Amino acid sequence: MATFLAIVALIVAVVALIYAWRLQQELAQAGRRLDRYNKAIFDAQEQIRNLREEAAATAAGLRVQIMQSSGNARFDPQMTIREATILHPQTEQVLAGFHLGGCDHCAVEADETLGQACAQHGVNQEELIANLNMLLGANGAANGSNGAPHLVKLPNVALEFE
């Protein structure tokens, strides 16, 4: 009788071992599927981010074209950083002169407005807007007579260390 019970126990143990091995195989397969799904979701999110960025850039470009074609091309506090950089190629240089953008601790977001950037970084908004509008010249046009951007000689920036 003891031998019979030992054989039955051995058979149950082998069946349990086979069942556990099978469950491990199914779990590994489910893990591989989950990894594929996570990668697909990550790729889709990256594509969505890229499409949103392209849409924002296109919308900003269109807003700037509308301003230029209507003759109202002027920098204002409600204009986004992205629109400002599209309006005139030297905008980033002027912003950097006011310590807006260019390094990690003074970085600005492209969809942040000029007014928000000034408020966040403690920059005189009127002075920044006046300096940016100097890029456009007296007539408010960012382009010269031949359609090329009207570039302005910017003064050298003096760095002061305390």
Rosetta blueprint (number, residue, H / E / L):
1 M L
2 A H
3 T H
4 F H
5 L H
6 A H
7 I H
8 V H
9 A H
10 L H
11 I H
12 V H
13 A H
14 V H
15 V H
16 A H
17 L H
18 I H
19 Y H
20 A H
21 W H
22 R H
23 L H
24 Q H
25 Q H
26 E H
27 L H
28 A H
29 Q H
30 A H
31 G H
32 R H
33 R H
34 L H
35 D H
36 R H
37 Y H
38 N H
39 K H
40 A H
41 I H
42 F H
43 D H
44 A H
45 Q H
46 E H
47 Q H
48 I H
49 R H
50 N H
51 L H
52 R H
53 E H
54 E H
55 A H
56 A H
57 A H
58 T H
59 A H
60 A H
61 G H
62 L H
63 R H
64 V H
65 Q H
66 I H
67 M H
68 Q H
69 S H
70 S H
71 G L
72 N L
73 A L
74 R L
75 F L
76 D L
77 P L
78 Q L
79 M L
80 T E
81 I H
82 R H
83 E H
84 A H
85 T H
86 I H
87 L H
88 H L
89 P L
90 Q L
91 T H
92 E H
93 Q H
94 V H
95 L H
96 A H
97 G H
98 F L
99 H L
100 L L
101 G L
102 G L
103 C L
104 D H
105 H H
106 C H
107 A L
108 V L
109 E L
110 A L
111 D L
112 E L
113 T E
114 L H
115 G H
116 Q H
117 A H
118 C H
119 A H
120 Q H
121 H H
122 G L
123 V L
124 N L
125 Q H
126 E H
127 E H
128 L H
129 I H
130 A H
131 N H
132 L H
133 N H
134 M H
135 L H
136 L H
137 G L
138 A L
139 N L
140 G L
141 A L
142 A L
143 N E
144 G L
145 S L
146 N L
147 G L
148 A L
149 P E
150 H L
151 L L
152 V L
153 K L
154 L L
155 P L
156 N L
157 V L
158 A L
159 L L
160 E L
161 F L
162 E L
